[in-house]
């Protein structure tokens, strides 16, 4: 059992708490039993896994399924030091980033293009909702939150492994490519005259979603074939980005069913 912060493996693993270090080394940090279970179900190969004796006793089946370059038993105190969460449940792991290997699907029936989103909790919630509504892919502009941020993974509650999330270096051009294939691009704008209920979601559709505070840029908003609004009570200015996206996705699912 590892107990010392001076252990070379532990010192190396602690560096992954910093996003710059994860990016330089091409690694992601994963914490918690739910995410580990989802990763195993999706045949993810771990680089390093650190877990406590209590965790191994509580989840013997998962323990048997763990594979990786390094599997190490650590003390609860040590796990607390390497984890980014306040109350880790007994396991943390690292795995190779897949962002550089991901490319947008050639065609979509339903997708979400997200511009400049900054909150990892919002993105994780959107990913979770996208998985629940059979979204084919999520596209992110390069200036959005990193989809491999540990907070994004936790907020997605395992759905992160189900829905492809791709950072598009030329975000606007990719939206145009899908439009040229016949997809309708749909943007939510506060002054739009049409509601999201009025859209024919049975057509291949790409939702354009903007920054939490500023919304969509003029460039991306101008690409929309349909501009819609979400009706709200007087005095309410806007909805959380993840909630707004969820409303549109479930309307699309309702019409397609």
C-alpha distance (Angstrom), angle and dihedral (degrees) to the residues before:
residue distance angle dihedral
X1 . . .
X2 3.80 . .
X3 3.80 114.0 .
X4 3.81 106.8 156.7
X5 3.78 128.1 89.3
X6 3.80 86.6 -151.0
X7 3.79 92.7 65.8
X8 3.86 106.4 118.2
X9 3.82 92.5 -129.6
X10 3.80 92.2 51.0
X11 3.80 93.3 45.9
X12 3.78 88.9 50.6
X13 3.81 93.9 46.6
X14 3.82 93.1 49.7
X15 3.80 89.5 60.6
X16 3.81 88.0 67.7
X17 3.79 89.2 73.1
X18 3.82 85.4 80.7
X19 3.80 117.1 76.7
X20 3.80 92.3 -144.0
X21 3.80 91.3 57.3
X22 3.81 92.5 47.9
X23 3.79 90.3 50.2
X24 3.82 94.5 48.0
X25 3.79 92.5 49.6
X26 3.79 96.5 39.7
X27 3.80 93.0 -123.3
X28 3.80 135.7 133.2
X29 3.78 128.1 -150.8
X30 3.78 120.4 -133.6
X31 3.81 125.8 -173.7
X32 3.77 133.6 -175.1
X33 3.77 139.7 34.9
X34 3.82 96.4 -93.2
X35 3.79 92.6 56.4
X36 3.81 93.2 43.2
X37 3.79 89.8 51.6
X38 3.82 91.6 48.9
X39 3.80 90.7 47.8
X40 3.80 91.8 52.0
X41 3.82 90.9 47.8
X42 3.81 87.8 55.3
X43 3.81 93.0 48.3
X44 3.79 94.3 -113.6
X45 3.80 115.3 172.9
X46 3.80 113.1 -135.5
X47 3.77 124.1 -144.9
X48 3.81 98.3 -159.8
X49 3.80 129.7 1.9
X50 3.81 123.0 -169.3
X51 3.81 119.6 -172.9
X52 3.78 140.1 161.4
X53 3.78 127.8 -116.9
X54 3.79 90.5 -115.4
X55 3.82 90.3 55.1
X56 3.81 92.1 50.0
X57 3.82 90.7 50.8
X58 3.79 92.3 48.0
X59 3.82 94.9 47.6
X60 3.81 106.9 30.4
X61 3.81 92.2 154.7
X62 3.80 92.8 55.2
X63 3.79 90.8 43.5
X64 3.79 89.5 59.0
X65 3.79 91.0 51.9
X66 3.80 95.8 51.8
X67 3.78 114.1 114.0
X68 3.79 130.1 171.8
X69 3.77 147.5 117.3
X70 3.81 90.7 -82.0
X71 3.80 127.9 20.3
X72 3.80 111.0 -179.5
X73 3.78 135.7 178.1
X74 3.82 110.4 -138.2
X75 3.78 136.4 -178.9
X76 3.84 118.3 -99.1
X77 3.81 89.2 -115.3
X78 3.79 91.6 54.9
X79 3.79 93.1 47.0
X80 3.80 88.8 53.6
X81 3.80 89.2 56.5
X82 3.82 96.8 50.0
X83 3.81 96.7 42.9
X84 3.81 123.6 86.5
X85 3.82 94.0 -149.3
X86 3.79 122.4 85.6
X87 3.81 94.9 -128.2
X88 3.82 109.3 25.2
X89 3.80 113.7 -166.6
X90 3.79 96.2 -136.2
X91 3.79 108.9 -76.8
X92 3.81 139.3 72.4
X93 3.79 129.2 170.7
X94 3.78 143.4 179.3
X95 3.80 128.1 -142.9
X96 3.78 138.8 175.8
X97 3.80 117.7 -81.5
X98 3.79 115.6 -113.4
X99 3.81 99.0 -168.3
X100 3.80 95.6 102.4
X101 3.81 89.9 52.0
X102 3.79 96.2 52.4
X103 3.78 122.7 97.8
X104 3.81 128.5 177.9
X105 3.82 113.5 -94.0
X106 3.79 114.3 -101.7
X107 3.82 90.6 -121.0
X108 3.79 137.5 14.0
X109 3.78 135.8 -162.3
X110 3.80 93.3 -170.5
X111 3.79 126.4 7.0
X112 3.80 142.4 156.0
X113 3.82 123.8 -136.9
X114 3.79 110.9 -161.2
X115 3.80 121.8 -162.8
X116 3.82 124.4 -161.1
X117 3.81 95.8 -22.7
X118 3.82 108.0 169.1
X119 3.79 108.9 178.2
X120 3.84 113.4 88.7
X121 3.80 91.3 -157.9
X122 3.80 90.8 56.6
X123 3.79 92.3 49.6
X124 3.81 92.2 47.9
X125 3.81 90.5 51.1
X126 3.81 91.3 48.5
X127 3.80 90.2 50.8
X128 3.80 90.2 50.4
X129 3.81 92.2 49.9
X130 3.81 91.4 44.7
X131 3.79 90.5 56.2
X132 3.81 90.3 49.1
X133 3.81 92.4 51.8
X134 3.83 98.3 43.4
X135 3.80 97.3 -110.6
X136 3.81 110.5 178.8
X137 3.82 96.4 -144.9
X138 3.79 145.5 -17.9
X139 3.81 118.0 -133.5
X140 3.80 120.0 -156.6
X141 3.79 129.6 -164.5
X142 3.83 112.4 -125.5
X143 3.83 91.9 -111.5
X144 3.82 92.8 59.6
X145 3.80 125.9 100.3
X146 3.80 113.3 -72.5
X147 3.83 107.0 -95.9
X148 3.81 88.7 -143.9
X149 3.81 92.7 59.5
X150 3.85 106.6 128.3
X151 3.81 89.9 -124.9
X152 3.81 90.1 56.8
X153 3.80 90.8 52.1
X154 3.80 92.3 49.3
X155 3.81 94.0 46.7
X156 3.81 90.5 51.0
X157 3.84 90.1 58.2
X158 3.79 93.3 -146.6
X159 3.82 96.9 -42.3
X160 3.82 87.3 104.7
X161 3.80 88.5 84.2
X162 3.82 94.2 52.0
X163 3.80 105.7 53.9
X164 3.83 120.7 52.9
X165 3.81 110.8 -122.1
X166 3.79 113.7 -166.0
X167 3.80 130.4 -172.8
X168 3.82 106.2 -141.9
X169 3.80 115.4 -150.9
X170 3.82 89.7 -159.6
X171 3.77 100.2 35.9
X172 3.82 98.2 171.1
X173 3.79 93.3 47.0
X174 3.80 91.6 52.6
X175 3.80 91.0 52.3
X176 3.80 88.9 50.6
X177 3.80 90.7 50.4
X178 3.78 91.5 56.3
X179 3.82 91.6 45.9
X180 3.78 90.1 53.5
X181 3.80 87.7 55.6
X182 3.80 90.1 57.8
X183 3.81 101.7 -93.6
X184 3.79 117.0 141.1
X185 3.80 114.4 -130.9
X186 3.81 111.4 -143.2
X187 3.79 123.2 -163.6
X188 3.80 128.2 -173.8
X189 3.80 110.1 -135.5
X190 3.81 125.9 171.4
X191 3.82 95.3 -129.5
X192 3.80 97.9 44.7
X193 3.82 115.3 128.4
X194 3.81 96.3 -146.5
X195 3.81 123.8 70.6
X196 3.79 122.8 -136.0
X197 3.82 88.3 -110.8
X198 3.82 89.5 65.9
X199 3.81 95.2 61.4
X200 3.81 121.3 100.1
X201 3.80 97.6 -124.4
X202 3.80 91.2 178.8
X203 3.79 86.9 83.5
X204 3.83 119.0 81.8
X205 3.80 101.9 -82.7
X206 3.80 138.3 -166.8
X207 3.80 116.9 -164.7
X208 3.82 114.5 -146.9
X209 3.79 110.2 -148.3
X210 3.80 125.1 -175.2
X211 3.76 143.1 -159.6
X212 3.82 118.7 -56.8
X213 3.80 94.1 -113.3
X214 3.79 108.0 19.2
X215 3.80 100.4 33.3
X216 3.79 119.9 -153.9
X217 3.79 122.5 -9.3
X218 3.80 116.3 -114.8
X219 3.81 89.5 -110.3
X220 3.80 94.8 57.2
X221 3.82 95.0 37.2
X222 3.81 88.7 55.8
X223 3.81 89.2 61.4
X224 3.80 92.5 63.4
X225 3.79 118.1 113.7
X226 3.79 89.1 -167.7
X227 3.80 127.1 33.0
X228 3.78 113.2 -162.7
X229 3.75 139.4 174.2
X230 3.80 133.1 -147.6
X231 3.82 109.6 -130.2
X232 3.81 112.8 -122.6
X233 3.77 137.5 175.6
X234 3.79 118.2 -89.7
X235 3.78 112.8 -82.1
X236 3.80 95.3 27.6
X237 3.80 110.1 112.2
X238 3.78 103.7 -172.6
X239 3.78 148.3 -19.9
X240 3.77 130.4 -115.8
X241 3.83 108.5 -85.6
X242 3.80 93.2 -119.6
X243 3.81 92.7 49.7
X244 3.80 92.3 48.3
X245 3.79 90.3 50.4
X246 3.80 91.0 48.7
X247 3.81 92.4 54.3
X248 3.79 91.8 53.4
X249 3.79 94.1 45.1
X250 3.78 93.6 50.8
X251 3.80 91.6 47.9
X252 3.80 87.5 53.3
X253 3.79 90.2 49.7
X254 3.82 92.1 47.2
X255 3.80 93.0 53.0
X256 3.79 93.8 45.2
X257 3.77 91.2 52.2
